[in-house]
Amino acid sequence: MLWDGPYPWYLKNRVASDLGHLSNLQALNLVVEHAGDNLQAVFLSHLSGENNTPKLAYDAFRTLHDKYEIIKTSRHEASIVLEVK
């Protein structure tokens, strides 16, 4: 989506670089490799409005659904509130 999207070329390169943003797969791998034993929920937030969708992000994390609560958030409204114990 990034390469076909409306961003100027210099911005596409920055976003795609090692200093840019995480892809859905990179975010998933981060959780898989570094989640602690107490992790209960993952909020899918701060998603690009042009280069991602909540459905794409959720689909990437679907494999973790049995282990954690996967929560899609909205760019336009508040998400659910979880009590941290």
N, CA, C and O atoms as a CHARMM CRD file, in Angstrom:
* protein
*
  340
    1    1 MET  N      0.82300  -1.19800   0.00000 PROA 1      0.00000
    2    1 MET  CA     0.00000   0.00000   0.00000 PROA 1      0.00000
    3    1 MET  C      0.86700   1.26200   0.00000 PROA 1      0.00000
    4    1 MET  O      0.52800   2.26000  -0.63600 PROA 1      0.00000
    5    2 LEU  N      1.98200   1.20100   0.71800 PROA 2      0.00000
    6    2 LEU  CA     2.85000   2.37600   0.81300 PROA 2      0.00000
    7    2 LEU  C      3.32500   2.82500  -0.55900 PROA 2      0.00000
    8    2 LEU  O      3.23400   4.00700  -0.89100 PROA 2      0.00000
    9    3 TRP  N      3.82900   1.89800  -1.35500 PROA 3      0.00000
   10    3 TRP  CA     4.42000   2.26800  -2.64400 PROA 3      0.00000
   11    3 TRP  C      3.38000   2.73800  -3.65500 PROA 3      0.00000
   12    3 TRP  O      3.71500   3.49200  -4.57000 PROA 3      0.00000
   13    4 ASP  N      2.13900   2.31400  -3.51200 PROA 4      0.00000
   14    4 ASP  CA     1.07400   2.74900  -4.42200 PROA 4      0.00000
   15    4 ASP  C      0.30300   3.94500  -3.88100 PROA 4      0.00000
   16    4 ASP  O     -0.57300   4.47300  -4.56500 PROA 4      0.00000
   17    5 GLY  N      0.61200   4.37600  -2.67600 PROA 5      0.00000
   18    5 GLY  CA    -0.14300   5.44300  -2.02100 PROA 5      0.00000
   19    5 GLY  C      0.28300   6.84400  -2.43000 PROA 5      0.00000
   20    5 GLY  O      1.14000   7.01500  -3.29700 PROA 5      0.00000
   21    6 PRO  N     -0.32800   7.85400  -1.79500 PROA 6      0.00000
   22    6 PRO  CA    -0.16600   9.24300  -2.21400 PROA 6      0.00000
   23    6 PRO  C      1.07400   9.95700  -1.65000 PROA 6      0.00000
   24    6 PRO  O      1.34100  11.09900  -2.02400 PROA 6      0.00000
   25    7 TYR  N      1.82600   9.31300  -0.76700 PROA 7      0.00000
   26    7 TYR  CA     2.97500   9.99200  -0.16400 PROA 7      0.00000
   27    7 TYR  C      4.02400  10.32200  -1.22800 PROA 7      0.00000
   28    7 TYR  O      4.17800   9.58400  -2.20100 PROA 7      0.00000
   29    8 PRO  N      4.74600  11.43700  -1.04100 PROA 8      0.00000
   30    8 PRO  CA     5.85800  11.72600  -1.95200 PROA 8      0.00000
   31    8 PRO  C      6.97100  10.68300  -1.77900 PROA 8      0.00000
   32    8 PRO  O      7.07200  10.04100  -0.73400 PROA 8      0.00000
   33    9 TRP  N      7.78900  10.52500  -2.79500 PROA 9      0.00000
   34    9 TRP  CA     8.80600   9.48500  -2.82200 PROA 9      0.00000
   35    9 TRP  C      9.73600   9.53400  -1.60400 PROA 9      0.00000
   36    9 TRP  O     10.03800   8.49200  -1.02400 PROA 9      0.00000
   37   10 TYR  N     10.19500  10.73200  -1.20800 PROA 10     0.00000
   38   10 TYR  CA    11.12200  10.83800  -0.07700 PROA 10     0.00000
   39   10 TYR  C     10.46200  10.31400   1.20600 PROA 10     0.00000
   40   10 TYR  O     11.13400   9.69900   2.03400 PROA 10     0.00000
   41   11 LEU  N      9.15900  10.54900   1.37800 PROA 11     0.00000
   42   11 LEU  CA     8.45900  10.09000   2.57200 PROA 11     0.00000
   43   11 LEU  C      8.24300   8.57800   2.53400 PROA 11     0.00000
   44   11 LEU  O      8.36000   7.90900   3.56000 PROA 11     0.00000
   45   12 LYS  N      7.93200   8.04400   1.36700 PROA 12     0.00000
   46   12 LYS  CA     7.80600   6.59200   1.23300 PROA 12     0.00000
   47   12 LYS  C      9.10500   5.91100   1.62800 PROA 12     0.00000
   48   12 LYS  O      9.09100   4.89600   2.32500 PROA 12     0.00000
   49   13 ASN  N     10.22300   6.46200   1.19000 PROA 13     0.00000
   50   13 ASN  CA    11.52700   5.88000   1.53000 PROA 13     0.00000
   51   13 ASN  C     11.80300   5.95200   3.02800 PROA 13     0.00000
   52   13 ASN  O     12.33800   5.00400   3.60300 PROA 13     0.00000
   53   14 ARG  N     11.44500   7.06500   3.66600 PROA 14     0.00000
   54   14 ARG  CA    11.67200   7.19800   5.10700 PROA 14     0.00000
   55   14 ARG  C     10.80200   6.21400   5.88600 PROA 14     0.00000
   56   14 ARG  O     11.28400   5.54600   6.80100 PROA 14     0.00000
   57   15 VAL  N      9.52000   6.12400   5.52500 PROA 15     0.00000
   58   15 VAL  CA     8.61100   5.21100   6.22000 PROA 15     0.00000
   59   15 VAL  C      9.09000   3.76100   6.06700 PROA 15     0.00000
   60   15 VAL  O      8.99400   2.97700   7.01100 PROA 15     0.00000
   61   16 ALA  N      9.59500   3.41000   4.91100 PROA 16     0.00000
   62   16 ALA  CA    10.03400   2.04000   4.64200 PROA 16     0.00000
   63   16 ALA  C     11.42000   1.73600   5.20400 PROA 16     0.00000
   64   16 ALA  O     11.82800   0.57500   5.23000 PROA 16     0.00000
   65   17 SER  N     12.14000   2.74100   5.64800 PROA 17     0.00000
   66   17 SER  CA    13.50800   2.53400   6.12900 PROA 17     0.00000
   67   17 SER  C     13.51700   1.91700   7.52700 PROA 17     0.00000
   68   17 SER  O     12.47400   1.76600   8.16400 PROA 17     0.00000
   69   18 ASP  N     14.70900   1.56500   7.98700 PROA 18     0.00000
   70   18 ASP  CA    14.87800   1.03200   9.34600 PROA 18     0.00000
   71   18 ASP  C     14.55500   2.07100  10.40700 PROA 18     0.00000
   72   18 ASP  O     14.36500   1.72200  11.57200 PROA 18     0.00000
   73   19 LEU  N     14.48900   3.33000  10.02800 PROA 19     0.00000
   74   19 LEU  CA    14.16300   4.40900  10.95500 PROA 19     0.00000
   75   19 LEU  C     12.72500   4.88200  10.78600 PROA 19     0.00000
   76   19 LEU  O     12.32100   5.88200  11.38000 PROA 19     0.00000
   77   20 GLY  N     11.96200   4.16900   9.98100 PROA 20     0.00000
   78   20 GLY  CA    10.58500   4.57400   9.69700 PROA 20     0.00000
   79   20 GLY  C      9.60000   3.92800  10.63500 PROA 20     0.00000
   80   20 GLY  O      9.79500   3.93300  11.85000 PROA 20     0.00000
   81   21 HSD  N      8.55200   3.37800  10.08700 PROA 21     0.00000
   82   21 HSD  CA     7.45600   2.79300  10.85900 PROA 21     0.00000
   83   21 HSD  C      7.52800   1.27100  10.81500 PROA 21     0.00000
   84   21 HSD  O      8.18400   0.69200   9.94900 PROA 21     0.00000
   85   22 LEU  N      6.85100   0.63700  11.75600 PROA 22     0.00000
   86   22 LEU  CA     6.76300  -0.82000  11.75600 PROA 22     0.00000
   87   22 LEU  C      5.65200  -1.28000  10.82200 PROA 22     0.00000
   88   22 LEU  O      4.57200  -0.69100  10.77600 PROA 22     0.00000
   89   23 SER  N      5.93300  -2.32500  10.09200 PROA 23     0.00000
   90   23 SER  CA     4.86900  -2.96600   9.32200 PROA 23     0.00000
   91   23 SER  C      4.04200  -3.82000  10.28000 PROA 23     0.00000
   92   23 SER  O      4.44000  -4.03000  11.42600 PROA 23     0.00000
   93   24 ASN  N      2.91000  -4.30600   9.82100 PROA 24     0.00000
   94   24 ASN  CA     2.09900  -5.20000  10.64900 PROA 24     0.00000
   95   24 ASN  C      2.90800  -6.44000  11.03700 PROA 24     0.00000
   96   24 ASN  O      2.84800  -6.88900  12.18200 PROA 24     0.00000
   97   25 LEU  N      3.65800  -6.98600  10.08900 PROA 25     0.00000
   98   25 LEU  CA     4.45600  -8.17600  10.36100 PROA 25     0.00000
   99   25 LEU  C      5.56500  -7.88100  11.37500 PROA 25     0.00000
  100   25 LEU  O      5.82100  -8.69800  12.25900 PROA 25     0.00000
  101   26 GLN  N      6.22300  -6.73100  11.25900 PROA 26     0.00000
  102   26 GLN  CA     7.25900  -6.36000  12.22500 PROA 26     0.00000
  103   26 GLN  C      6.66500  -6.19200  13.62500 PROA 26     0.00000
  104   26 GLN  O      7.27300  -6.60600  14.61300 PROA 26     0.00000
  105   27 ALA  N      5.48100  -5.58600  13.70900 PROA 27     0.00000
  106   27 ALA  CA     4.81900  -5.40400  15.00500 PROA 27     0.00000
  107   27 ALA  C      4.44400  -6.76000  15.60000 PROA 27     0.00000
  108   27 ALA  O      4.62400  -6.98400  16.79700 PROA 27     0.00000
  109   28 LEU  N      3.92900  -7.65300  14.77800 PROA 28     0.00000
  110   28 LEU  CA     3.58800  -8.99600  15.23400 PROA 28     0.00000
  111   28 LEU  C      4.83100  -9.69900  15.76800 PROA 28     0.00000
  112   28 LEU  O      4.79500 -10.27600  16.85500 PROA 28     0.00000
  113   29 ASN  N      5.91600  -9.65800  15.02200 PROA 29     0.00000
  114   29 ASN  CA     7.15200 -10.31400  15.45700 PROA 29     0.00000
  115   29 ASN  C      7.67400  -9.71600  16.76100 PROA 29     0.00000
  116   29 ASN  O      8.21200 -10.43600  17.60200 PROA 29     0.00000
  117   30 LEU  N      7.52100  -8.42000  16.93300 PROA 30     0.00000
  118   30 LEU  CA     7.93000  -7.76600  18.17900 PROA 30     0.00000
  119   30 LEU  C      7.16800  -8.34700  19.36600 PROA 30     0.00000
  120   30 LEU  O      7.76100  -8.64700  20.40200 PROA 30     0.00000
  121   31 VAL  N      5.86200  -8.50400  19.21500 PROA 31     0.00000
  122   31 VAL  CA     5.04600  -9.07200  20.29800 PROA 31     0.00000
  123   31 VAL  C      5.43300 -10.52900  20.53700 PROA 31     0.00000
  124   31 VAL  O      5.61700 -10.93500  21.68500 PROA 31     0.00000
  125   32 VAL  N      5.55900 -11.31600  19.48100 PROA 32     0.00000
  126   32 VAL  CA     5.88400 -12.73700  19.61800 PROA 32     0.00000
  127   32 VAL  C      7.22900 -12.91600  20.32500 PROA 32     0.00000
  128   32 VAL  O      7.36400 -13.78000  21.19200 PROA 32     0.00000
  129   33 GLU  N      8.21400 -12.11200  19.96200 PROA 33     0.00000
  130   33 GLU  CA     9.57000 -12.28700  20.48200 PROA 33     0.00000
  131   33 GLU  C      9.78200 -11.65700  21.85700 PROA 33     0.00000
  132   33 GLU  O     10.66600 -12.09700  22.59100 PROA 33     0.00000
  133   34 HSD  N      9.00000 -10.64300  22.22900 PROA 34     0.00000
  134   34 HSD  CA     9.31900  -9.88800  23.43900 PROA 34     0.00000
  135   34 HSD  C      8.18800  -9.78600  24.45900 PROA 34     0.00000
  136   34 HSD  O      8.36900  -9.15900  25.50300 PROA 34     0.00000
  137   35 ALA  N      7.04800 -10.37300  24.19100 PROA 35     0.00000
  138   35 ALA  CA     5.93300 -10.27800  25.14000 PROA 35     0.00000
  139   35 ALA  C      6.28200 -10.99700  26.44200 PROA 35     0.00000
  140   35 ALA  O      6.82400 -12.10200  26.43400 PROA 35     0.00000
  141   36 GLY  N      5.96100 -10.35200  27.55000 PROA 36     0.00000
  142   36 GLY  CA     6.16900 -10.96500  28.85100 PROA 36     0.00000
  143   36 GLY  C      5.01700 -11.88800  29.21300 PROA 36     0.00000
  144   36 GLY  O      4.00000 -11.94200  28.52300 PROA 36     0.00000
  145   37 ASP  N      5.19700 -12.60200  30.29700 PROA 37     0.00000
  146   37 ASP  CA     4.18800 -13.56300  30.73900 PROA 37     0.00000
  147   37 ASP  C      2.88600 -12.90800  31.16800 PROA 37     0.00000
  148   37 ASP  O      1.84200 -13.56000  31.18400 PROA 37     0.00000
  149   38 ASN  N      2.93300 -11.62200  31.51600 PROA 38     0.00000
  150   38 ASN  CA     1.74200 -10.93500  32.01300 PROA 38     0.00000
  151   38 ASN  C      0.94400 -10.22000  30.91800 PROA 38     0.00000
  152   38 ASN  O     -0.10300  -9.63900  31.20200 PROA 38     0.00000
  153   39 LEU  N      1.41800 -10.25600  29.69600 PROA 39     0.00000
  154   39 LEU  CA     0.69200  -9.58000  28.61400 PROA 39     0.00000
  155   39 LEU  C     -0.66100 -10.24200  28.41700 PROA 39     0.00000
  156   39 LEU  O     -0.75000 -11.46300  28.28300 PROA 39     0.00000
  157   40 GLN  N     -1.71100  -9.43500  28.40100 PROA 40     0.00000
  158   40 GLN  CA    -3.06200  -9.95700  28.22800 PROA 40     0.00000
  159   40 GLN  C     -3.75100  -9.41700  26.98200 PROA 40     0.00000
  160   40 GLN  O     -4.61200 -10.08400  26.40800 PROA 40     0.00000
  161   41 ALA  N     -3.37400  -8.21200  26.56300 PROA 41     0.00000
  162   41 ALA  CA    -4.06300  -7.58500  25.43000 PROA 41     0.00000
  163   41 ALA  C     -3.07500  -6.81300  24.57300 PROA 41     0.00000
  164   41 ALA  O     -2.06700  -6.30200  25.06100 PROA 41     0.00000
  165   42 VAL  N     -3.38600  -6.74100  23.28700 PROA 42     0.00000
  166   42 VAL  CA    -2.60700  -5.96100  22.33000 PROA 42     0.00000
  167   42 VAL  C     -3.57600  -4.99500  21.66000 PROA 42     0.00000
  168   42 VAL  O     -4.56800  -5.41500  21.06500 PROA 42     0.00000
  169   43 PHE  N     -3.28400  -3.69800  21.76000 PROA 43     0.00000
  170   43 PHE  CA    -4.07900  -2.67900  21.08400 PROA 43     0.00000
  171   43 PHE  C     -3.44400  -2.37500  19.73500 PROA 43     0.00000
  172   43 PHE  O     -2.26900  -2.01400  19.66800 PROA 43     0.00000
  173   44 LEU  N     -4.20200  -2.51700  18.67900 PROA 44     0.00000
  174   44 LEU  CA    -3.73200  -2.16500  17.33800 PROA 44     0.00000
  175   44 LEU  C     -4.09800  -0.70300  17.11700 PROA 44     0.00000
  176   44 LEU  O     -5.24400  -0.37900  16.80500 PROA 44     0.00000
  177   45 SER  N     -3.12000   0.16500  17.28100 PROA 45     0.00000
  178   45 SER  CA    -3.39500   1.59900  17.23900 PROA 45     0.00000
  179   45 SER  C     -2.34000   2.32800  16.42400 PROA 45     0.00000
  180   45 SER  O     -1.35500   1.74100  15.97700 PROA 45     0.00000
  181   46 HSD  N     -2.56900   3.60400  16.24500 PROA 46     0.00000
  182   46 HSD  CA    -1.67100   4.48600  15.48800 PROA 46     0.00000
  183   46 HSD  C     -1.42300   3.91100  14.08700 PROA 46     0.00000
  184   46 HSD  O     -0.29700   3.91200  13.59000 PROA 46     0.00000
  185   47 LEU  N     -2.49600   3.42300  13.46800 PROA 47     0.00000
  186   47 LEU  CA    -2.38500   2.86100  12.12200 PROA 47     0.00000
  187   47 LEU  C     -2.46500   3.97200  11.08800 PROA 47     0.00000
  188   47 LEU  O     -3.23000   4.92500  11.24100 PROA 47     0.00000
  189   48 SER  N     -1.68500   3.84500  10.05600 PROA 48     0.00000
  190   48 SER  CA    -1.70800   4.81000   8.96900 PROA 48     0.00000
  191   48 SER  C     -3.08900   4.84100   8.32200 PROA 48     0.00000
  192   48 SER  O     -3.69200   3.79700   8.06900 PROA 48     0.00000
  193   49 GLY  N     -3.57600   6.03400   8.06300 PROA 49     0.00000
  194   49 GLY  CA    -4.85200   6.17500   7.37600 PROA 49     0.00000
  195   49 GLY  C     -4.75700   5.91300   5.88600 PROA 49     0.00000
  196   49 GLY  O     -5.76800   5.67200   5.22700 PROA 49     0.00000
  197   50 GLU  N     -3.53100   5.96000   5.35000 PROA 50     0.00000
  198   50 GLU  CA    -3.33100   5.75500   3.91700 PROA 50     0.00000
  199   50 GLU  C     -2.71700   4.40100   3.57600 PROA 50     0.00000
  200   50 GLU  O     -2.93700   3.87600   2.48500 PROA 50     0.00000
  201   51 ASN  N     -1.94800   3.83500   4.50700 PROA 51     0.00000
  202   51 ASN  CA    -1.14400   2.66300   4.17600 PROA 51     0.00000
  203   51 ASN  C     -1.44500   1.43800   5.02400 PROA 51     0.00000
  204   51 ASN  O     -0.65800   0.49200   5.04500 PROA 51     0.00000
  205   52 ASN  N     -2.56800   1.44400   5.72000 PROA 52     0.00000
  206   52 ASN  CA    -2.94300   0.30300   6.53900 PROA 52     0.00000
  207   52 ASN  C     -4.43400   0.39700   6.82300 PROA 52     0.00000
  208   52 ASN  O     -5.05800   1.42900   6.57800 PROA 52     0.00000
  209   53 THR  N     -4.99000  -0.66800   7.33400 PROA 53     0.00000
  210   53 THR  CA    -6.37900  -0.66200   7.78300 PROA 53     0.00000
  211   53 THR  C     -6.46000  -1.47900   9.06700 PROA 53     0.00000
  212   53 THR  O     -5.61300  -2.34200   9.29800 PROA 53     0.00000
  213   54 PRO  N     -7.46600  -1.22200   9.90700 PROA 54     0.00000
  214   54 PRO  CA    -7.63000  -2.06600  11.09200 PROA 54     0.00000
  215   54 PRO  C     -7.78600  -3.54100  10.74100 PROA 54     0.00000
  216   54 PRO  O     -7.29600  -4.40200  11.47200 PROA 54     0.00000
  217   55 LYS  N     -8.45300  -3.84400   9.64400 PROA 55     0.00000
  218   55 LYS  CA    -8.63700  -5.24500   9.23900 PROA 55     0.00000
  219   55 LYS  C     -7.30400  -5.88700   8.88200 PROA 55     0.00000
  220   55 LYS  O     -7.04300  -7.01600   9.29800 PROA 55     0.00000
  221   56 LEU  N     -6.45100  -5.20000   8.12200 PROA 56     0.00000
  222   56 LEU  CA    -5.14100  -5.76100   7.77400 PROA 56     0.00000
  223   56 LEU  C     -4.30300  -6.00500   9.02400 PROA 56     0.00000
  224   56 LEU  O     -3.66700  -7.05000   9.15800 PROA 56     0.00000
  225   57 ALA  N     -4.30500  -5.03600   9.93900 PROA 57     0.00000
  226   57 ALA  CA    -3.54100  -5.19400  11.17200 PROA 57     0.00000
  227   57 ALA  C     -4.08700  -6.36100  11.98700 PROA 57     0.00000
  228   57 ALA  O     -3.31800  -7.17900  12.49100 PROA 57     0.00000
  229   58 TYR  N     -5.41000  -6.44200  12.12000 PROA 58     0.00000
  230   58 TYR  CA    -6.02500  -7.53600  12.87700 PROA 58     0.00000
  231   58 TYR  C     -5.71100  -8.88700  12.24100 PROA 58     0.00000
  232   58 TYR  O     -5.39000  -9.84900  12.93900 PROA 58     0.00000
  233   59 ASP  N     -5.80500  -8.95300  10.93000 PROA 59     0.00000
  234   59 ASP  CA    -5.51000 -10.21500  10.24100 PROA 59     0.00000
  235   59 ASP  C     -4.07600 -10.66300  10.50600 PROA 59     0.00000
  236   59 ASP  O     -3.81700 -11.86000  10.62600 PROA 59     0.00000
  237   60 ALA  N     -3.13800  -9.71400  10.60000 PROA 60     0.00000
  238   60 ALA  CA    -1.75100 -10.06000  10.88800 PROA 60     0.00000
  239   60 ALA  C     -1.61700 -10.64700  12.29000 PROA 60     0.00000
  240   60 ALA  O     -0.79400 -11.53500  12.51200 PROA 60     0.00000
  241   61 PHE  N     -2.41100 -10.16200  13.23000 PROA 61     0.00000
  242   61 PHE  CA    -2.32300 -10.60500  14.62600 PROA 61     0.00000
  243   61 PHE  C     -3.28700 -11.74700  14.95700 PROA 61     0.00000
  244   61 PHE  O     -3.31000 -12.22400  16.09200 PROA 61     0.00000
  245   62 ARG  N     -4.06500 -12.18200  13.99800 PROA 62     0.00000
  246   62 ARG  CA    -5.07800 -13.21400  14.22600 PROA 62     0.00000
  247   62 ARG  C     -4.48100 -14.47900  14.85300 PROA 62     0.00000
  248   62 ARG  O     -5.14900 -15.15200  15.63900 PROA 62     0.00000
  249   63 THR  N     -3.24200 -14.80300  14.51400 PROA 63     0.00000
  250   63 THR  CA    -2.62300 -16.02200  15.04500 PROA 63     0.00000
  251   63 THR  C     -2.42700 -15.95500  16.56000 PROA 63     0.00000
  252   63 THR  O     -2.25500 -16.99200  17.20000 PROA 63     0.00000
  253   64 LEU  N     -2.45100 -14.76000  17.14000 PROA 64     0.00000
  254   64 LEU  CA    -2.27000 -14.59400  18.57700 PROA 64     0.00000
  255   64 LEU  C     -3.59200 -14.47700  19.33300 PROA 64     0.00000
  256   64 LEU  O     -3.59300 -14.29600  20.55100 PROA 64     0.00000
  257   65 HSD  N     -4.69800 -14.57800  18.63300 PROA 65     0.00000
  258   65 HSD  CA    -6.01100 -14.34600  19.22900 PROA 65     0.00000
  259   65 HSD  C     -6.31200 -15.28800  20.39300 PROA 65     0.00000
  260   65 HSD  O     -7.00100 -14.89300  21.33400 PROA 65     0.00000
  261   66 ASP  N     -5.81900 -16.50600  20.35200 PROA 66     0.00000
  262   66 ASP  CA    -6.06700 -17.45800  21.44300 PROA 66     0.00000
  263   66 ASP  C     -5.23400 -17.13800  22.68700 PROA 66     0.00000
  264   66 ASP  O     -5.57700 -17.55600  23.79300 PROA 66     0.00000
  265   67 LYS  N     -4.15900 -16.40900  22.50500 PROA 67     0.00000
  266   67 LYS  CA    -3.25000 -16.11700  23.61400 PROA 67     0.00000
  267   67 LYS  C     -3.51700 -14.74900  24.24900 PROA 67     0.00000
  268   67 LYS  O     -3.39200 -14.59400  25.46400 PROA 67     0.00000
  269   68 TYR  N     -3.88400 -13.75600  23.43000 PROA 68     0.00000
  270   68 TYR  CA    -4.10200 -12.38300  23.89500 PROA 68     0.00000
  271   68 TYR  C     -5.41300 -11.84800  23.33600 PROA 68     0.00000
  272   68 TYR  O     -5.92000 -12.32400  22.31900 PROA 68     0.00000
  273   69 GLU  N     -5.93900 -10.86400  24.01600 PROA 69     0.00000
  274   69 GLU  CA    -7.07200 -10.13100  23.45000 PROA 69     0.00000
  275   69 GLU  C     -6.49300  -9.13400  22.45000 PROA 69     0.00000
  276   69 GLU  O     -5.65500  -8.30700  22.81200 PROA 69     0.00000
  277   70 ILE  N     -6.93100  -9.20700  21.20900 PROA 70     0.00000
  278   70 ILE  CA    -6.45300  -8.30500  20.15700 PROA 70     0.00000
  279   70 ILE  C     -7.54300  -7.26400  19.93600 PROA 70     0.00000
  280   70 ILE  O     -8.66700  -7.60100  19.56500 PROA 70     0.00000
  281   71 ILE  N     -7.20400  -5.99100  20.16800 PROA 71     0.00000
  282   71 ILE  CA    -8.19400  -4.91700  20.15300 PROA 71     0.00000
  283   71 ILE  C     -7.87800  -3.92400  19.04500 PROA 71     0.00000
  284   71 ILE  O     -6.82800  -3.28300  19.04900 PROA 71     0.00000
  285   72 LYS  N     -8.80000  -3.80700  18.09800 PROA 72     0.00000
  286   72 LYS  CA    -8.66700  -2.80100  17.04000 PROA 72     0.00000
  287   72 LYS  C     -9.09900  -1.44900  17.60800 PROA 72     0.00000
  288   72 LYS  O    -10.10100  -1.36300  18.31800 PROA 72     0.00000
  289   73 THR  N     -8.36500  -0.42500  17.30400 PROA 73     0.00000
  290   73 THR  CA    -8.75500   0.91200  17.72300 PROA 73     0.00000
  291   73 THR  C     -9.14700   1.73000  16.49400 PROA 73     0.00000
  292   73 THR  O     -8.87900   1.34200  15.35700 PROA 73     0.00000
  293   74 SER  N     -9.77600   2.84800  16.74600 PROA 74     0.00000
  294   74 SER  CA   -10.25800   3.72000  15.67300 PROA 74     0.00000
  295   74 SER  C     -9.47800   5.02200  15.67600 PROA 74     0.00000
  296   74 SER  O     -9.04800   5.49900  16.72600 PROA 74     0.00000
  297   75 ARG  N     -9.30000   5.58300  14.51100 PROA 75     0.00000
  298   75 ARG  CA    -8.66900   6.89800  14.38600 PROA 75     0.00000
  299   75 ARG  C     -9.64500   8.00500  14.79100 PROA 75     0.00000
  300   75 ARG  O     -9.24200   9.15200  14.98200 PROA 75     0.00000
  301   76 HSD  N    -10.92600   7.65800  14.92000 PROA 76     0.00000
  302   76 HSD  CA   -11.95800   8.68600  15.06600 PROA 76     0.00000
  303   76 HSD  C    -12.77300   8.60200  16.35700 PROA 76     0.00000
  304   76 HSD  O    -13.61900   9.46200  16.60500 PROA 76     0.00000
  305   77 GLU  N    -12.53200   7.58400  17.17800 PROA 77     0.00000
  306   77 GLU  CA   -13.28000   7.48100  18.42100 PROA 77     0.00000
  307   77 GLU  C    -12.44800   6.75000  19.47300 PROA 77     0.00000
  308   77 GLU  O    -11.46100   6.08600  19.15600 PROA 77     0.00000
  309   78 ALA  N    -12.85900   6.88500  20.70600 PROA 78     0.00000
  310   78 ALA  CA   -12.14900   6.24200  21.80800 PROA 78     0.00000
  311   78 ALA  C    -12.32100   4.73500  21.74500 PROA 78     0.00000
  312   78 ALA  O    -13.34200   4.22800  21.28100 PROA 78     0.00000
  313   79 SER  N    -11.31200   4.03500  22.21600 PROA 79     0.00000
  314   79 SER  CA   -11.39000   2.56900  22.24700 PROA 79     0.00000
  315   79 SER  C    -11.97900   2.13800  23.60200 PROA 79     0.00000
  316   79 SER  O    -12.31600   2.96300  24.45100 PROA 79     0.00000
  317   80 ILE  N    -12.08600   0.84300  23.76000 PROA 80     0.00000
  318   80 ILE  CA   -12.55800   0.32400  25.03700 PROA 80     0.00000
  319   80 ILE  C    -11.52300   0.62500  26.11700 PROA 80     0.00000
  320   80 ILE  O    -10.36800   0.92900  25.82000 PROA 80     0.00000
  321   81 VAL  N    -11.94300   0.53800  27.34100 PROA 81     0.00000
  322   81 VAL  CA   -11.04900   0.75600  28.47900 PROA 81     0.00000
  323   81 VAL  C    -10.81400  -0.58700  29.15000 PROA 81     0.00000
  324   81 VAL  O    -11.76100  -1.31500  29.44900 PROA 81     0.00000
  325   82 LEU  N     -9.55500  -0.91000  29.38400 PROA 82     0.00000
  326   82 LEU  CA    -9.21400  -2.11800  30.10900 PROA 82     0.00000
  327   82 LEU  C     -8.64200  -1.76300  31.45400 PROA 82     0.00000
  328   82 LEU  O     -7.85500  -0.82400  31.57200 PROA 82     0.00000
  329   83 GLU  N     -9.02900  -2.50200  32.46800 PROA 83     0.00000
  330   83 GLU  CA    -8.47300  -2.28900  33.78800 PROA 83     0.00000
  331   83 GLU  C     -7.17500  -3.07900  33.90100 PROA 83     0.00000
  332   83 GLU  O     -7.15000  -4.28300  33.64800 PROA 83     0.00000
  333   84 VAL  N     -6.10200  -2.39700  34.28100 PROA 84     0.00000
  334   84 VAL  CA    -4.81200  -3.04100  34.45200 PROA 84     0.00000
  335   84 VAL  C     -4.65500  -3.40600  35.91100 PROA 84     0.00000
  336   84 VAL  O     -4.76200  -2.55000  36.79000 PROA 84     0.00000
  337   85 LYS  N     -4.40100  -4.66600  36.16500 PROA 85     0.00000
  338   85 LYS  CA    -4.28200  -5.14800  37.54600 PROA 85     0.00000
  339   85 LYS  C     -2.84700  -5.48100  37.87200 PROA 85     0.00000
  340   85 LYS  O     -2.55100  -5.90300  38.99000 PROA 85     0.00000
